[in-house]
Amino acid sequence: MKHICAITLFVAAAALDGKASGFLSPSASPLTAKSTRLFAKERGSGYGPPLENISEAVGNTPMVKISNRLCPEEFLSAYHRITFPSNPLSSVKDRLALAIIEDAEASGELKPGQTVIEATSGNTGIAVAMMCAQRGYPCVITMAEPFSVERRKLMRMLGAKVIVTPKAGKGTGMVEKAKELADKHGWFLCHQFETESNWKFHEKTTGPEILNDLAGTKLDYWVTGYGTGGTFHGAGKYIKANSPDTTIVLAEPGAANLIGSGIKTERNDDGSPASSHPAFAAHPIQGWTPDFIPLVLEKGLDQTLQDEMVEIPDGAGVSMSQSLARNEGILTGISGGATMWAAVETAKKAPAGSVIVAMLPDTGERYLSTPLFASIDADMNEDELEIARSTPSFILEPAA
Ligand SMILES: Cc1ncc(COP(=O)(O)O)c(C=O)c1O
């Protein structure tokens, strides 16, 4: 018997204007589509009226069905919700940055010209730098040493200053540094791990987008990991309220099973972590599971939004991300691979006909210097050299 696992990969993507994005035929079930062309906006019809500025391009990311090449035939057919292809800075954190800056502008907490600072594993910093560049705020980012250098360069390209903190201080070190700098200089601290703006924006946008795009088709499983927990808490809350029979699957690295340990994070008065979590160990899934349980995540866990927990084994995120690239043409980061791995495991035990949506948080291009690309050569390998030598002209032989 074939299992139908609809996996929607979510990648933080450029928000298309609501009118311009999504499926042309919202009443039709994507499950019956022979080709996505039947439902995608017709090419050549244009995006819609010009956007006022780049921040209008945040949200409304597409959902993509995966083929049967990714998991064994008998478990097949998944939908992925992809968040990267359309968010302007290619990650789920574009939503968070927009929400934090706009809420702080509206409350008056962020003053014109004031410096904005945040601690980040990279994607938030890139998104915050984008928002600051667009609105004219100076931007300072603190980021721990191990996160990929591509991220530092992207933030600097967007005009931000990047303060790199020592590896030994882990995530709590970069968070503490950001707070110290904000206090000393009177800068606006984004507080992504604590602020309600984070999960509320996902409740208002990500959750509704998923259910709307499924157009009445029942969502059986929704699979996500966590960094701040904003996606899990906000979209999860909306999905539980509007599709109560959906099973929410929350994944974390096996090497850093903070939730699984049952040990709570001690907090300062502002909700930030007071110390490093004892169950934390370094893991390769950048953007997931810092060395503390963020307040935003904890408040989602307190509502028991999660129905199932999955631990990701070492290496599974990298290899699944590579499989997604090679088999589906979907280029996502290590956390996207890890989420997809959890979705495929879910598909293996799901009843036939299940619809599964997995969240893909960012693009693989952000990982060129990381283990994700360690096996990818820049020079020609033997196979490529053989092809080059199969005709007489322009053969670049390797240096002796
Ligand atoms: C690569 C990556 N994956 C996943 C996440 C998790 O998203 P959230 O913070 O909404 O839990 C993040 C957040 O920083 C991220 O950068």
Ligand as a Chemical Component Dictionary entry (heavy atoms), coordinates in Angstrom:
data_LIG
# 
_chem_comp.id                   LIG 
_chem_comp.type                 NON-POLYMER 
_chem_comp.pdbx_formal_charge   0 
_chem_comp.three_letter_code    LIG 
# 
loop_
_chem_comp_atom.comp_id 
_chem_comp_atom.atom_id 
_chem_comp_atom.alt_atom_id 
_chem_comp_atom.type_symbol 
_chem_comp_atom.charge 
_chem_comp_atom.model_Cartn_x 
_chem_comp_atom.model_Cartn_y 
_chem_comp_atom.model_Cartn_z 
_chem_comp_atom.pdbx_ordinal 
LIG C1 C1 C 0 18.794 28.056 9.550  1  
LIG C2 C2 C 0 17.678 28.186 10.546 2  
LIG N1 N1 N 0 16.833 27.161 10.695 3  
LIG C3 C3 C 0 15.817 27.230 11.589 4  
LIG C4 C4 C 0 15.614 28.325 12.385 5  
LIG C5 C5 C 0 14.494 28.285 13.403 6  
LIG O1 O1 O 0 13.501 29.248 13.279 7  
LIG P1 P1 P 0 12.804 29.823 14.572 8  
LIG O2 O2 O 0 13.721 30.834 15.157 9  
LIG O3 O3 O 0 11.520 30.429 14.082 10 
LIG O4 O4 O 0 12.586 28.707 15.539 11 
LIG C6 C6 C 0 16.483 29.383 12.272 12 
LIG C7 C7 C 0 16.367 30.532 13.151 13 
LIG O5 O5 O 0 17.335 31.199 13.482 14 
LIG C8 C8 C 0 17.530 29.326 11.328 15 
LIG O6 O6 O 0 18.420 30.338 11.178 16 
# 
loop_
_chem_comp_bond.comp_id 
_chem_comp_bond.atom_id_1 
_chem_comp_bond.atom_id_2 
_chem_comp_bond.value_order 
_chem_comp_bond.pdbx_ordinal 
LIG C1 C2 SING 1  
LIG C2 N1 SING 2  
LIG C2 C8 DOUB 3  
LIG N1 C3 DOUB 4  
LIG C3 C4 SING 5  
LIG C4 C5 SING 6  
LIG C4 C6 DOUB 7  
LIG C5 O1 SING 8  
LIG O1 P1 SING 9  
LIG P1 O2 DOUB 10 
LIG P1 O3 SING 11 
LIG P1 O4 SING 12 
LIG C6 C7 SING 13 
LIG C6 C8 SING 14 
LIG C7 O5 DOUB 15 
LIG C8 O6 SING 16 
# 
